């Protein structure tokens, strides 16, 4: 049981690191935009100045939306209990199938752990929607490929 919890914990921590890296990048972008807005001085070309400020404002709004999305991912991750194991696939499940291995958490792409490859996927993804609620031995069809659920941790 310890190794399964260690695997889940490792996958969880890698997802958390993914979110933290994106959060840091977005914070840096917001800081740079804010510095640009405050340091930009009005030049003789007034229209050019106003256009530049408007573009920076739009960039700041876009970065703000990205920040909100990252905060949602952080909230979702905080709901995952890595010590919990169920017989049905749900949020936080590690799923081994005949096709690929999945960690139902957030969309963070491929994660390698202990010489194994896992896809960290959100519960909203098409493949996760097919997997949720299923049990070991159940079969699903995705993109014209049929595969079986081997293990759920």
Sine and cosine of phi, psi and omega as CSV:
sin_phi,cos_phi,sin_psi,cos_psi,sin_omega,cos_omega
0.00,0.00,-0.54,0.84,-0.02,-1.00
-0.89,0.45,-0.67,0.74,-0.02,-1.00
-0.91,0.42,-0.58,0.81,0.03,-1.00
-0.93,0.38,-0.66,0.75,0.04,-1.00
-0.92,0.39,-0.59,0.81,0.05,-1.00
-0.90,0.44,-0.66,0.75,0.02,-1.00
-0.89,0.45,-0.75,0.66,0.01,-1.00
-0.87,0.50,-0.69,0.72,0.01,-1.00
-0.89,0.46,-0.68,0.73,0.00,-1.00
-0.89,0.46,-0.71,0.71,0.03,-1.00
-0.89,0.45,-0.67,0.74,0.02,-1.00
-0.87,0.48,-0.73,0.68,-0.02,-1.00
-0.90,0.43,-0.57,0.82,0.04,-1.00
-0.94,0.35,-0.59,0.81,0.09,-1.00
-0.91,0.40,-0.66,0.75,0.02,-1.00
-0.90,0.44,-0.64,0.77,0.04,-1.00
-0.90,0.43,-0.61,0.79,0.05,-1.00
-0.87,0.49,-0.73,0.68,0.00,-1.00
-0.91,0.42,-0.69,0.73,-0.01,-1.00
-0.88,0.47,-0.66,0.75,0.02,-1.00
-0.90,0.43,-0.68,0.73,0.03,-1.00
-0.91,0.41,-0.63,0.78,0.03,-1.00
-0.88,0.47,-0.70,0.71,0.00,-1.00
-0.89,0.45,-0.67,0.74,0.01,-1.00
-0.89,0.46,-0.68,0.74,-0.01,-1.00
-0.93,0.36,-0.64,0.77,0.05,-1.00
-0.87,0.49,-0.68,0.74,0.03,-1.00
-0.88,0.48,-0.67,0.74,0.02,-1.00
-0.88,0.47,-0.72,0.70,0.01,-1.00
-0.88,0.47,-0.69,0.72,0.01,-1.00
-0.88,0.48,-0.68,0.73,0.01,-1.00
-0.90,0.44,-0.68,0.74,0.01,-1.00
-0.89,0.45,-0.69,0.72,0.00,-1.00
-0.88,0.47,-0.66,0.75,0.03,-1.00
-0.90,0.43,-0.65,0.76,0.03,-1.00
-0.90,0.44,-0.65,0.76,0.01,-1.00
-0.91,0.42,-0.66,0.75,-0.05,-1.00
-0.98,0.19,-0.47,0.88,-0.05,-1.00
-1.00,0.03,-0.29,0.96,-0.04,-1.00
-0.94,0.33,0.84,-0.54,0.00,-1.00
-0.97,-0.23,0.47,-0.88,-0.02,-1.00
-0.94,0.33,0.81,-0.58,0.02,-1.00
-0.97,-0.23,-0.06,-1.00,0.02,-1.00
-0.93,0.36,-0.38,0.92,0.03,-1.00
-1.00,0.01,0.98,0.18,-0.10,-0.99
-0.85,0.52,-0.70,0.72,-0.01,-1.00
-0.90,0.44,-0.64,0.77,0.00,-1.00
-0.90,0.44,-0.65,0.76,0.03,-1.00
-0.88,0.48,-0.74,0.68,-0.02,-1.00
-0.90,0.43,-0.64,0.77,0.04,-1.00
-0.89,0.45,-0.69,0.73,0.02,-1.00
-0.88,0.47,-0.67,0.74,0.02,-1.00
-0.91,0.41,-0.64,0.77,0.01,-1.00
-0.89,0.45,-0.65,0.76,0.02,-1.00
-0.90,0.43,-0.66,0.75,0.03,-1.00
-0.91,0.42,-0.62,0.78,0.04,-1.00
-0.88,0.47,-0.68,0.73,0.03,-1.00
-0.89,0.45,-0.67,0.74,0.04,-1.00
-0.88,0.47,-0.63,0.77,0.00,-1.00
-0.91,0.40,-0.65,0.76,0.04,-1.00
-0.89,0.46,-0.68,0.73,0.01,-1.00
-0.88,0.47,-0.70,0.71,0.02,-1.00
-0.90,0.43,-0.59,0.81,0.05,-1.00
-0.89,0.45,-0.63,0.78,0.05,-1.00
-0.92,0.40,-0.65,0.76,0.04,-1.00
-0.90,0.44,-0.63,0.78,0.03,-1.00
-0.88,0.47,-0.68,0.74,0.03,-1.00
-0.88,0.47,-0.64,0.77,0.03,-1.00
-0.90,0.44,-0.67,0.74,0.01,-1.00
-0.90,0.43,-0.62,0.78,0.03,-1.00
-0.90,0.43,-0.57,0.82,0.07,-1.00
-0.90,0.43,-0.67,0.75,0.03,-1.00
-0.88,0.47,-0.65,0.76,0.03,-1.00
-0.88,0.47,-0.67,0.74,0.03,-1.00
-0.90,0.44,-0.67,0.74,0.01,-1.00
-0.89,0.46,-0.70,0.71,0.03,-1.00
-0.87,0.49,-0.61,0.79,-0.04,-1.00
-0.91,0.41,-0.32,0.95,0.00,-1.00
-0.99,0.12,-0.19,0.98,-0.06,-1.00
-0.99,0.11,0.79,-0.61,0.06,-1.00
-0.97,-0.26,0.97,-0.26,-0.08,-1.00
-0.94,0.33,-0.28,0.96,0.00,-1.00
-0.99,0.11,-0.20,0.98,-0.06,-1.00
-1.00,0.03,0.73,-0.68,0.09,-1.00
-0.80,-0.59,0.74,-0.68,0.00,-1.00
-0.81,-0.59,0.26,-0.96,0.03,-1.00
-1.00,0.10,-0.31,0.95,0.06,-1.00
-0.96,-0.27,0.58,-0.81,0.00,-1.00
-0.95,0.32,0.74,-0.67,0.03,-1.00
-0.48,-0.88,-0.15,-0.99,0.03,-1.00
-0.87,0.50,0.79,-0.61,-0.01,-1.00
1.00,-0.07,-0.05,1.00,0.00,-1.00
-0.97,0.24,0.61,-0.79,0.18,-0.98
-0.98,-0.21,0.83,-0.56,-0.13,-0.99
-0.85,-0.53,0.83,-0.55,0.11,-0.99
-0.98,-0.18,0.79,-0.61,0.06,-1.00
-0.80,-0.60,0.13,-0.99,0.04,-1.00
-0.95,0.32,-0.23,0.97,-0.03,-1.00
-0.98,-0.19,-0.74,0.67,-0.06,-1.00
-0.33,-0.95,0.13,-0.99,0.04,-1.00
-0.93,-0.37,0.61,-0.79,-0.09,-1.00
-0.76,-0.65,0.50,-0.87,0.18,-0.98
-0.85,-0.53,0.92,-0.39,-0.05,-1.00
-0.99,0.13,0.98,-0.22,-0.04,-1.00
-0.45,-0.89,-1.00,0.03,0.05,-1.00
-0.75,-0.66,0.34,-0.94,0.05,-1.00
-0.98,0.21,0.99,-0.17,-0.03,-1.00
-0.82,-0.57,0.11,0.99,0.04,-1.00
0.99,0.14,-0.38,-0.93,-0.07,-1.00
-0.99,0.15,0.72,-0.70,0.04,-1.00
-0.82,-0.58,0.75,-0.66,0.05,-1.00
-0.98,-0.21,0.70,-0.71,-0.01,-1.00
-0.49,-0.87,0.77,-0.63,0.06,-1.00
0.76,0.65,0.77,0.64,0.01,-1.00
0.87,0.49,0.35,0.94,0.05,-1.00
-0.82,-0.57,0.44,-0.90,0.01,-1.00
-0.92,-0.39,0.71,-0.71,0.02,-1.00
-0.78,-0.63,0.52,-0.85,0.13,-0.99
-0.96,-0.27,0.89,-0.45,0.08,-1.00
-0.99,0.16,0.91,-0.42,-0.07,-1.00
-0.80,-0.60,0.49,-0.87,0.06,-1.00
-0.98,0.20,0.45,-0.89,0.05,-1.00
-0.91,0.41,-0.26,0.97,-0.01,-1.00
-1.00,0.08,-0.19,0.98,-0.06,-1.00
-0.95,0.31,0.45,-0.89,-0.01,-1.00
-0.83,0.55,-0.66,0.75,-0.01,-1.00
-0.92,0.38,-0.63,0.77,0.01,-1.00
-0.91,0.41,-0.63,0.77,0.02,-1.00
-0.87,0.50,-0.56,0.83,0.05,-1.00
-0.96,0.29,-0.56,0.83,-0.07,-1.00
-0.98,0.18,-0.58,0.82,-0.10,-0.99
-0.82,0.57,0.75,-0.67,0.03,-1.00
1.00,0.07,-0.19,0.98,-0.02,-1.00
-0.98,0.22,0.25,-0.97,-0.01,-1.00
-0.80,-0.60,0.17,-0.99,0.05,-1.00
-0.84,0.54,0.72,-0.69,-0.01,-1.00
0.99,-0.12,-0.34,0.94,0.04,-1.00
-0.93,0.37,0.50,-0.87,0.04,-1.00
-0.90,-0.45,0.57,-0.82,0.09,-1.00
-0.73,-0.69,0.39,-0.92,0.05,-1.00
-0.89,-0.46,0.79,-0.61,0.01,-1.00
-0.65,-0.76,0.81,-0.58,-0.02,-1.00
0.78,0.62,0.76,0.65,0.05,-1.00
0.90,0.44,0.27,0.96,0.07,-1.00
-0.88,-0.47,0.73,-0.69,0.01,-1.00
-0.98,-0.20,0.74,-0.67,0.07,-1.00
-0.59,-0.81,0.31,-0.95,-0.12,-0.99
-0.92,-0.39,0.57,-0.82,0.06,-1.00
-0.99,0.12,0.86,-0.51,-0.09,-1.00
-1.00,-0.07,-0.75,0.67,-0.06,-1.00
-0.58,-0.82,0.56,-0.83,0.10,-0.99
-0.81,-0.59,0.80,-0.61,0.05,-1.00
-0.91,-0.41,0.00,0.00,0.00,0.00
